[in-house]
Amino acid sequence: MATSEAVRQLLSGALPRLGWFDLSLSNVNGFISVQSGINNTRKRSSVCAQVHKHSRISQDRRRICAFQAKNGVFHGKNDVSRLNSMSCKCQKAESLTGATAEDQHRDLLVDDSDKATSIPPNGITSPAINEFEVDQQLKHEKGGFGSNGKPATAGKHKESRQKVRTNSIEDEAWKLLKNSMVYYCNNPIGTIAANNPSSTSTLNYDQVFIRDFIPSGIAFLLKGEYDIVRNFILHTLQLQSWEKTMDCYSPGQGLMPASFKVRTVPLDGDDFATEDVLDPDFGEAAIGRVAPVDSGLWWIILLRAYGKCSGDLSVQERVDVQTGIKMILKLCLADGFDMFPTLLVTDGSCMIDRRMGIHGHPLEIQALFYSALLCAREMLAPEDASADLTRALNNRLVALSFHIREYYWIDMRKLNEIYRYKTEEYSYDAVNKFNIYPDQIPSWLVGFMPSTGGYLIGNLQPAHMDFRFFSLGNLWSIVSSLATLDQSHAILDLIEAKWDELVADMPFKICYPALEGQEWQIITGSDPKNTPWSYHNGGSWPTLLWQLTVACIKLNRPDIAAKAVELAEKRISLDNWPEYYDTKRARFIGKQAQLFQTWSAAGYLVAKLLLANPSAAKNLVNEEDSELANIFSCMISSSPRRKRGWKKQILV
């Protein structure tokens, strides 16, 4: 108790300060772990593995190593500890003992102004809002009360309190994001999926997921913090070339991991030093053992965003980075049996990572694929060795854009056309090319489709159209210009018209509608996590705010995104930043949702940053290629046989 009291007095200024203090918030037994600059700790030298600029890790090497002392902290470091992070010297922190039960529930956090602030046991600070102080200040500035006893400037008071609360939510989100940072060799390398100190079961949420880091990385880029994104890009690139095997079978070399974790293992021959190991998961340990198709696509998109935001093009020009881009493209553009330009994937290979009936050609993968192709074409260095790859890339862009715009689009006119389809057509001039049966039109769609507006369906295969609305696929089709300008506006028109269905009390439905009854049993296999209106089966995901915001800003309709952000601010902080929400109107926090979910906070931050500075969105969007648009127009006006001949000309 005496020790804890002494620490409080020292931090509050009651006692003289003898040196700097690095407080690492630890949940082990509730004690405060203090690392000081005075000579009260044992120091050991450490060695960090150097990442060579133009080298690739050999395929038989299964890890990258760095050394640091035991009890090192890999996430949640504060600004003070980062001042000494570049030295690669680590200290063994000493724990204070003798804390009382009350002390265990109140840790101390030193901010930049050296004030001691108390934070709750969950480790996340929520800045207090003293409405009385705000009112007093405003009263003092604006003057007194009215004759009715109410403040004369009540409206301004309310507006000011709202502004204070909004700022506090942003501050809390930034703290959550910073506390989720993972360090490798004392350098930030990513953010863990969730950082809930009160949870006893982390599952794999303590790992750095490629797709989960994207909004975190973009938030850092928009804030001008580029190092963590650069480190993430280069280290995940090295993981790309590792050997990936499951049951004696290895997928293509271009595959990016779904996630990785920084593990700490004892260093042989030294009792005080440990070894940092990057441990990736390519799907071998994932639920369902599904390879992450979207990881490589997101990696290319983030690489381009890094160059656009930072102005540092040296990263994308590196030989190893150029090789990584080509490996991903070759894996995606490889010839197969498919007649369609869309990527053929299995269920659970993207954000919807469980069985949800999206196997085949899901829209989300196609939108990311198209965006990654455009980004790669922009970044590939012109050279003779890449001529064939560039030609294949351009041909795929043309075919993919035509296929999605022509066959995935649905509005009231197209729906009525499908309703009158003839089936079993055998000819090059067939209208019903995929032999879709009109009886497939679900009853909910007739009421859901507005008179103005439309969207891209979730999937298309022979004799099957998945009419569900998938949010990420539609929003990213706008961002990447996969959808035409008219289609893009129509998608936002539909979102506005069906706000109660797609947004309701918390943005944004991952898909609509949910699978229910026998359909849920057959398609999901009675998945207890994907019950109707929960998780990926119609759950609401706050992280989708950032994709919505980018799409709205691109079309000069930011008011839609601002409305969604304002709605999220009413609950998301009070609910401790859940991963997702349940029920049709998103009234409940998800039954199995993780709290303090990193990409929920990051998605909110990106949305706020972009709404405050809309011009920054240009670094994330893909503008429509005029050449592709002209070719698309030619294809629309051509007969089927002329299109076949035109394609032969392109490939020459």
C-alpha positions in Angstrom: 0.0 0.0 0.0 2.9 2.3 0.9 4.6 1.7 -2.4 1.4 2.4 -4.4 0.8 5.6 -2.5 4.4 6.7 -3.1 3.9 6.1 -6.8 0.8 8.2 -6.8 2.5 11.1 -5.0 5.5 11.0 -7.4 3.3 11.0 -10.5 1.1 13.8 -9.2 4.1 16.0 -8.4 4.0 15.7 -4.6 7.5 14.1 -4.6 10.4 15.1 -6.7 10.8 13.3 -10.0 14.1 11.4 -10.3 13.8 10.4 -13.9 11.4 9.4 -16.6 8.9 6.7 -16.0 7.4 4.3 -18.6 4.2 2.8 -17.3 3.2 -0.4 -19.1 -0.4 -1.1 -18.3 -0.4 -4.7 -17.3 -3.3 -7.0 -16.5 -1.2 -9.6 -14.7 -2.6 -9.7 -11.2 -3.7 -6.2 -11.6 -0.3 -4.7 -10.7 1.3 -1.7 -12.3 4.5 -2.5 -14.2 6.9 0.5 -14.0 10.0 0.8 -16.1 12.1 3.8 -15.0 15.2 5.6 -16.2 17.1 5.3 -13.0 19.3 2.4 -12.3 16.8 0.1 -10.6 16.5 -2.5 -13.4 18.7 -5.0 -14.9 19.5 -4.3 -18.5 20.5 -6.8 -21.2 21.6 -6.2 -24.7 19.4 -7.5 -27.5 20.0 -8.2 -31.1 17.4 -7.4 -33.8 17.1 -9.2 -37.1 17.8 -6.8 -39.9 15.4 -6.8 -42.8 17.5 -6.5 -46.0 16.0 -4.1 -48.6 16.1 -6.3 -51.6 16.0 -9.8 -50.2 13.4 -12.5 -50.1 13.1 -15.0 -47.2 14.0 -18.5 -48.3 11.0 -20.8 -48.5 12.3 -23.3 -46.0 12.7 -20.6 -43.3 9.7 -20.6 -41.1 10.2 -17.5 -39.1 11.8 -14.0 -38.7 13.5 -13.4 -35.4 14.3 -10.5 -33.2 15.6 -10.6 -29.7 14.5 -8.7 -26.6 14.5 -9.3 -22.9 11.8 -11.3 -21.1 8.5 -9.7 -20.1 8.8 -7.3 -23.1 5.6 -5.6 -24.1 4.5 -5.9 -27.7 1.4 -3.7 -27.7 -0.1 -0.9 -25.8 3.2 1.0 -25.4 2.9 4.7 -24.6 4.8 7.5 -26.1 7.5 7.5 -23.5 8.6 4.0 -24.1 8.8 4.6 -27.9 11.4 7.3 -27.3 13.9 4.5 -26.7 12.5 1.9 -29.1 15.0 2.5 -31.8 17.9 1.3 -29.7 16.7 -2.3 -29.7 17.8 -2.5 -26.0 15.3 -4.0 -23.7 14.8 -3.9 -20.0 13.4 -6.4 -17.6 10.6 -4.5 -15.9 10.2 -4.7 -12.2 6.7 -5.1 -10.8 5.6 -3.2 -7.8 4.3 -5.3 -5.0 2.1 -4.7 -2.0 -0.8 -3.2 -4.0 -4.2 -3.3 -2.3 -7.4 -4.7 -3.8 -8.4 -1.1 -4.6 -5.1 -0.4 -6.3 -5.6 -3.4 -8.5 -8.7 -1.9 -10.0 -7.2 1.5 -10.7 -4.1 1.7 -12.9 -2.3 5.0 -13.7 -1.7 6.4 -17.1 0.7 9.3 -17.7 -0.3 11.5 -20.6 1.8 13.9 -22.6 1.3 16.7 -20.1 2.5 14.4 -17.2 -0.9 14.4 -15.6 -1.8 11.3 -13.7 -5.2 10.0 -14.9 -7.1 7.1 -13.5 -8.5 4.5 -15.9 -11.0 1.7 -15.4 -9.9 -2.0 -15.1 -10.6 -2.7 -18.7 -7.6 -0.6 -19.6 -9.5 1.8 -22.0 -9.9 5.3 -20.9 -13.1 7.2 -21.6 -12.5 10.9 -21.1 -15.0 12.3 -18.6 -17.4 14.9 -19.8 -18.3 17.4 -17.1 -21.4 19.0 -18.5 -21.6 21.3 -15.4 -18.2 22.8 -16.2 -19.1 23.3 -19.8 -22.4 25.0 -18.8 -20.6 27.2 -16.3 -18.0 28.2 -18.9 -20.6 29.0 -21.4 -22.7 30.9 -18.9 -19.6 32.9 -17.9 -18.8 33.7 -21.6 -22.3 34.3 -22.9 -24.0 35.7 -19.8 -26.5 34.5 -17.3 -29.9 32.8 -17.4 -33.2 33.8 -18.9 -36.3 34.9 -16.9 -37.7 31.3 -17.1 -34.7 30.0 -15.2 -33.2 28.2 -18.2 -29.9 29.1 -19.8 -30.3 31.9 -22.3 -28.0 30.0 -24.7 -29.4 26.5 -24.2 -29.2 25.6 -27.8 -25.5 26.6 -27.9 -24.9 24.7 -24.7 -26.3 21.5 -26.2 -24.3 22.0 -29.4 -21.1 22.6 -27.4 -21.7 19.6 -25.2 -22.3 17.5 -28.3 -19.0 18.7 -29.7 -17.1 17.9 -26.5 -18.7 14.4 -26.4 -17.8 13.8 -30.1 -14.2 14.8 -29.4 -14.0 12.5 -26.4 -15.2 9.6 -28.5 -12.5 10.3 -31.1 -9.9 10.5 -28.4 -11.1 7.2 -26.9 -11.0 5.6 -30.4 -7.4 6.8 -30.9 -6.4 5.4 -27.5 -7.9 2.1 -28.3 -6.1 2.1 -31.7 -2.8 3.0 -30.1 -3.2 0.4 -27.3 -3.8 -2.3 -29.9 -0.4 -1.7 -31.6 1.9 -4.7 -31.9 5.6 -4.2 -31.8 8.3 -6.3 -33.5 11.9 -5.5 -32.6 10.5 -2.4 -30.9 9.0 -1.1 -34.1 5.2 -1.0 -34.7 4.1 -3.7 -37.2 0.3 -3.8 -36.9 -2.7 -3.8 -34.6 -4.3 -6.8 -33.0 -8.0 -7.5 -33.8 -9.4 -6.8 -30.4 -7.9 -5.5 -27.1 -10.3 -6.4 -24.3 -8.3 -6.8 -21.1 -11.3 -8.1 -19.2 -11.8 -11.0 -21.6 -10.4 -14.3 -20.5 -10.8 -15.9 -24.0 -8.9 -14.2 -26.8 -9.3 -16.9 -29.4 -7.3 -15.5 -32.3 -8.3 -11.9 -31.7 -4.8 -11.3 -30.3 -3.4 -11.6 -33.9 -2.8 -9.1 -36.6 -5.2 -9.8 -39.4 -4.4 -8.4 -42.8 -8.0 -7.3 -43.6 -8.6 -6.0 -40.1 -5.5 -3.8 -40.2 -6.6 -2.0 -43.4 -8.8 0.6 -41.6 -6.2 0.9 -38.9 -3.5 1.5 -41.5 -5.6 4.1 -43.4 -6.3 5.9 -40.1 -2.6 6.1 -39.4 -1.9 7.3 -43.0 -4.5 10.0 -42.8 -3.0 11.1 -39.5 0.5 11.3 -41.0 1.9 8.3 -39.1 3.5 6.3 -41.9 6.0 4.0 -40.2 3.6 1.4 -38.9 2.0 1.0 -42.4 5.4 0.7 -44.1 6.6 -1.9 -41.5 3.3 -3.8 -42.0 3.7 -3.9 -45.8 7.3 -5.1 -45.8 7.0 -7.7 -43.1 3.8 -9.3 -44.5 5.6 -9.3 -47.9 8.3 -11.5 -46.4 5.7 -13.9 -45.0 4.3 -14.3 -48.5 7.2 -16.5 -49.6 7.0 -18.9 -46.7 6.1 -22.5 -47.3 2.4 -23.1 -46.8 1.3 -26.7 -46.4 -1.8 -28.5 -45.2 -2.0 -32.2 -45.4 0.9 -32.4 -47.8 -0.5 -29.8 -50.2 0.7 -26.3 -50.8 -1.2 -23.4 -52.4 0.3 -20.9 -54.8 3.3 -18.8 -53.7 1.5 -15.5 -54.0 -0.9 -16.3 -51.2 -0.7 -13.7 -48.3 -1.4 -14.9 -44.7 -4.8 -14.3 -43.1 -3.0 -13.1 -39.9 0.2 -13.3 -38.0 1.2 -13.1 -34.4 4.4 -11.9 -32.6 5.4 -14.8 -30.3 8.0 -14.6 -27.7 10.1 -17.7 -27.0 13.2 -18.2 -24.7 16.5 -17.7 -26.5 18.7 -20.8 -26.2 21.6 -20.3 -23.8 20.3 -17.1 -22.2 18.0 -17.0 -19.2 17.2 -13.4 -19.6 16.7 -12.8 -23.3 13.9 -13.9 -25.5 13.4 -14.3 -29.3 10.6 -12.6 -31.2 9.0 -14.9 -33.8 6.5 -13.9 -36.5 4.0 -16.8 -36.7 1.7 -16.5 -39.7 -1.6 -18.3 -40.4 -2.4 -19.0 -44.1 -5.5 -20.8 -43.3 -3.9 -23.9 -41.8 -5.3 -23.1 -38.3 -8.3 -21.1 -39.4 -11.8 -22.2 -38.7 -12.8 -24.3 -41.7 -9.2 -24.2 -43.0 -10.0 -21.6 -45.7 -7.2 -19.7 -47.5 -7.7 -15.9 -47.3 -8.2 -14.8 -50.9 -8.8 -11.1 -50.0 -5.5 -10.7 -48.0 -3.3 -10.2 -51.1 -5.9 -7.9 -52.7 -6.1 -5.7 -49.6 -2.3 -5.7 -49.4 -2.0 -4.2 -52.9 -4.7 -1.6 -52.1 -3.0 -0.5 -48.9 0.4 -0.4 -50.7 -1.0 2.1 -53.2 -2.7 4.1 -50.5 0.7 4.3 -48.6 2.4 5.8 -51.6 -0.4 8.2 -52.3 -0.7 9.5 -48.7 3.0 9.6 -47.8 4.5 10.5 -51.1 7.1 7.7 -50.6 7.1 5.7 -53.8 10.4 4.0 -52.9 8.5 1.2 -51.2 6.5 0.2 -54.2 9.5 0.5 -56.4 11.6 -2.0 -54.4 12.5 -5.1 -56.3 11.0 -7.4 -53.6 7.8 -5.4 -53.5 7.5 -5.5 -57.3 8.0 -9.3 -57.1 5.3 -9.6 -54.5 2.8 -7.7 -56.6 3.5 -10.0 -59.6 3.2 -13.1 -57.5 -0.3 -12.1 -56.3 -1.3 -11.1 -59.9 -0.1 -14.4 -61.3 -2.0 -16.3 -58.7 -5.2 -14.4 -59.5 -4.8 -14.4 -63.3 -3.8 -18.1 -63.6 -5.7 -19.9 -66.3 -8.4 -22.4 -65.2 -11.6 -24.1 -66.3 -13.8 -21.1 -65.6 -15.6 -19.4 -68.4 -16.1 -16.2 -66.4 -13.5 -13.4 -65.7 -14.6 -13.4 -62.0 -12.5 -15.1 -59.4 -13.8 -18.5 -58.3 -13.4 -18.9 -54.6 -14.7 -21.1 -51.8 -17.0 -20.1 -48.9 -15.4 -18.1 -46.1 -12.5 -16.7 -48.1 -13.1 -13.0 -47.3 -14.6 -10.9 -44.6 -17.5 -13.3 -44.4 -15.1 -16.1 -43.2 -17.7 -18.7 -42.3 -20.1 -20.8 -44.4 -22.7 -18.4 -45.7 -23.4 -19.6 -49.2 -21.0 -17.2 -51.0 -18.9 -19.8 -52.7 -18.5 -19.2 -56.4 -18.0 -15.7 -57.5 -18.9 -13.4 -54.6 -19.2 -9.7 -55.3 -16.8 -8.7 -52.4 -13.9 -10.6 -54.0 -14.7 -9.3 -57.4 -14.7 -5.6 -56.3 -11.4 -6.1 -54.4 -10.0 -8.0 -57.3 -10.8 -5.2 -59.7 -9.5 -2.5 -57.4 -6.2 -4.5 -56.8 -5.8 -4.9 -60.6 -6.1 -1.1 -61.1 -3.7 -0.4 -58.2 -1.2 -2.9 -59.4 -1.2 -1.5 -63.0 -0.5 1.9 -61.5 2.4 0.7 -59.5 4.1 -1.9 -61.8 7.4 -0.8 -63.2 7.4 -0.8 -67.0 9.7 -3.5 -68.2 9.8 -6.0 -71.0 9.6 -9.0 -68.6 6.2 -7.7 -67.4 4.7 -7.2 -70.8 2.7 -10.4 -70.9 1.4 -9.8 -67.3 0.4 -6.3 -68.1 -1.5 -7.5 -71.2 -3.3 -10.1 -69.2 -4.1 -7.6 -66.5 -5.7 -5.1 -69.0 -7.7 -7.8 -70.7 -9.0 -9.0 -67.3 -10.0 -5.5 -66.3 -12.1 -5.1 -69.4 -13.8 -8.5 -69.2 -14.4 -8.2 -65.4 -16.0 -4.7 -65.6 -18.3 -5.8 -68.4 -19.3 -9.0 -66.6 -20.2 -7.3 -63.3 -21.9 -4.2 -64.7 -23.9 -6.2 -67.2 -24.9 -9.4 -65.3 -24.7 -8.5 -61.6 -26.7 -5.3 -61.8 -30.3 -5.4 -60.7 -32.9 -2.7 -60.4 -36.7 -2.6 -60.9 -36.3 -2.8 -64.7 -33.9 -5.7 -64.6 -35.9 -7.5 -62.0 -39.0 -7.3 -64.3 -36.8 -8.6 -67.2 -35.7 -11.6 -65.1 -39.4 -12.2 -64.1 -40.2 -12.7 -67.8 -37.1 -14.8 -68.7 -37.4 -17.7 -71.0 -35.3 -20.7 -70.0 -33.3 -23.4 -71.7 -32.0 -21.1 -74.4 -29.2 -22.5 -76.6 -27.6 -19.9 -78.8 -25.1 -17.1 -78.9 -27.9 -14.6 -78.8 -29.6 -15.9 -75.7 -31.0 -13.3 -73.4 -31.0 -15.6 -70.3 -27.4 -16.5 -70.7 -27.0 -18.2 -67.3 -30.3 -20.0 -67.5 -31.8 -18.3 -64.4 -35.3 -19.5 -63.5 -37.8 -16.7 -62.7 -39.0 -18.6 -59.7 -35.7 -17.9 -58.0 -36.8 -14.3 -57.4 -37.4 -14.2 -53.6 -40.6 -12.7 -52.2 -38.7 -10.2 -50.0 -37.0 -8.7 -53.0 -40.3 -7.4 -54.6 -40.9 -5.2 -51.5 -37.2 -4.3 -51.0 -36.4 -3.0 -54.4 -37.3 0.8 -54.6 -38.6 2.4 -57.7 -35.4 4.4 -58.0 -32.1 2.8 -57.1 -30.5 -0.6 -57.5 -27.5 -2.7 -56.5 -25.1 -5.4 -57.5 -26.2 -8.9 -56.5 -24.1 -11.0 -54.2 -23.2 -13.9 -56.6 -23.8 -15.3 -60.0 -23.3 -18.8 -61.2 -25.1 -21.0 -63.8 -28.8 -21.2 -62.9 -28.2 -19.3 -59.7 -28.4 -15.6 -58.7 -27.8 -14.7 -55.0 -30.1 -11.6 -54.7 -28.8 -10.7 -51.2 -27.4 -7.2 -50.8 -23.8 -7.4 -49.6 -22.6 -4.1 -48.3 -18.8 -4.3 -48.7 -19.0 -5.5 -52.3 -21.4 -2.7 -53.3 -19.6 0.0 -51.5 -16.2 -1.0 -52.8 -17.6 -1.3 -56.4 -18.3 2.4 -56.0 -14.9 3.2 -54.6 -13.1 1.2 -57.3 -15.3 2.3 -60.2 -16.3 -1.2 -60.9 -19.8 0.1 -61.0 -20.7 2.8 -63.5 -21.4 6.3 -62.3 -25.1 5.8 -62.7 -25.0 2.5 -60.9 -23.0 4.0 -58.1 -25.5 6.7 -57.5 -28.3 4.2 -57.7 -26.6 2.1 -54.9 -26.6 5.1 -52.6 -30.2 5.9 -53.6 -31.1 2.4 -52.5 -29.2 2.9 -49.2 -31.1 6.1 -48.5 -34.5 4.5 -49.5 -33.9 1.4 -47.3 -32.1 3.2 -44.4 -34.3 1.4 -41.8 -33.3 -2.0 -43.2 -29.6 -1.4 -43.9 -28.7 1.0 -41.1 -31.5 1.2 -38.5 -29.9 1.9 -35.1 -26.3 1.1 -36.0 -24.5 1.1 -39.3 -24.0 -1.1 -41.3 -25.7 -4.4 -42.2 -23.1 -6.7 -43.7 -25.7 -8.3 -45.8 -29.5 -8.2 -46.2 -31.6 -10.1 -45.6 -30.6 -12.8 -43.1 -30.9 -16.5 -43.8 -33.7 -17.9 -41.7 -35.5 -21.2 -41.0 -34.7 -24.2 -43.3 -32.6 -22.0 -45.6 -30.3 -21.1 -42.7 -30.0 -24.7 -41.7 -29.1 -25.9 -45.2 -26.8 -23.0 -46.3 -24.9 -22.4 -43.0 -25.1 -25.9 -41.7 -27.0 -24.6 -38.7 -24.1 -22.4 -37.7 -24.8 -21.3 -34.1 -22.7 -18.1 -34.6 -24.4 -17.1 -37.8 -27.9 -17.2 -36.5 -30.4 -14.9 -38.2 -29.6 -11.2 -37.9 -26.3 -12.0 -36.1 -22.6 -11.9 -37.1 -22.2 -12.4 -40.9 -25.9 -13.4 -41.3 -27.4 -9.9 -41.3 -25.4 -8.5 -38.4 -24.4 -4.8 -38.3 -20.7 -4.0 -38.4 -19.5 -0.5 -37.4 -16.2 -0.9 -39.3 -18.1 -0.6 -42.6 -18.5 3.1 -41.8 -15.2 3.9 -43.5 -16.1 2.2 -46.8 -19.4 3.9 -46.8 -17.7 7.3 -46.2 -15.2 6.8 -49.0 -18.0 5.9 -51.4 -20.2 8.8 -50.4 -17.4 11.4 -50.7 -16.4 10.1 -54.1 -19.9 10.7 -55.3 -20.1 14.1 -53.5 -22.8 12.9 -51.2 -21.1 13.0 -47.8 -24.3 13.8 -46.0 -25.2 10.1 -46.1 -22.0 9.1 -44.4 -22.3 12.0 -41.9 -25.7 10.8 -40.9 -24.5 7.2 -40.3 -21.5 8.4 -38.3 -23.7 10.6 -36.1 -25.9 7.6 -35.5 -23.0 5.4 -34.5 -21.7 8.0 -32.1 -24.8 7.7 -29.9 -23.9 4.1 -28.8 -20.6 2.8 -30.0 -18.4 4.2 -27.3 -21.0 3.5 -24.5 -21.1 -0.1 -25.8 -17.3 -0.4 -25.6 -16.7 -0.6 -29.4 -18.3 -4.0 -30.2 -17.3 -6.1 -33.2 -20.9 -6.3 -34.4 -24.6 -5.9 -33.4 -27.5 -8.3 -33.5 -31.2 -8.1 -34.4 -32.9 -6.5 -37.4 -32.5 -3.0 -36.1 -29.1 -3.6 -34.4 -30.5 -3.1 -30.9 -28.3 -5.6 -29.1 -24.5 -6.0 -28.9 -23.6 -9.2 -30.7 -24.0 -12.3 -28.6 -20.5 -13.4 -29.3 -19.1 -10.0 -30.3 -15.7 -9.0 -29.0 -15.5 -5.7 -27.2 -12.9 -3.0 -27.9 -12.7 -4.3 -31.4 -9.9 -2.5 -33.2 -11.4 -2.1 -36.6 -14.6 -0.8 -35.2 -12.7 2.1 -33.7 -10.5 2.4 -36.8 -13.5 2.5 -39.2 -15.0 5.2 -37.2 -11.8 7.3 -37.1 -11.3 7.0 -40.9 -14.9 8.1 -41.4 -14.4 11.1 -39.2 -11.0 12.1 -40.7 -12.4 11.8 -44.3 -15.5 13.9 -43.4 -13.2 16.5 -41.9 -10.9 16.4 -45.0 -12.8 15.0 -48.0 -10.0 15.7 -50.4 -8.0 12.9 -48.7 -10.4 10.3 -50.1 -8.8 10.7 -53.5 -5.9 8.6 -52.2 -8.2 5.7 -51.7 -10.5 5.7 -54.7 -9.9 4.4 -58.2 -11.2 6.8 -60.9 -12.8 5.2 -64.0 -10.3 4.5 -66.7 -11.4 6.4 -69.9 -10.0 3.7 -72.1 -11.8 0.9 -70.3 -15.0 3.0 -70.4 -14.7 3.3 -74.2 -14.1 -0.4 -74.6 -17.0 -1.2 -72.4 -19.3 1.0 -74.5 -18.1 -0.8 -77.6 -18.9 -4.2 -76.0 -22.4 -3.1 -75.0 -23.2 -2.1 -78.6 -21.7 -5.2 -80.2 -23.3 -8.5 -81.0 -22.1 -11.7 -79.2 -20.2 -12.9 -82.3 -18.5 -9.4 -82.8 -17.5 -9.5 -79.2 -15.7 -12.8 -79.7 -13.8 -11.4 -82.6 -13.0 -8.2 -80.7 -11.4 -10.2 -77.9 -9.1 -11.9 -80.3 -7.9 -8.5 -81.4 -7.1 -7.4 -77.9 -5.0 -10.4 -77.1 -2.7 -9.9 -80.1 
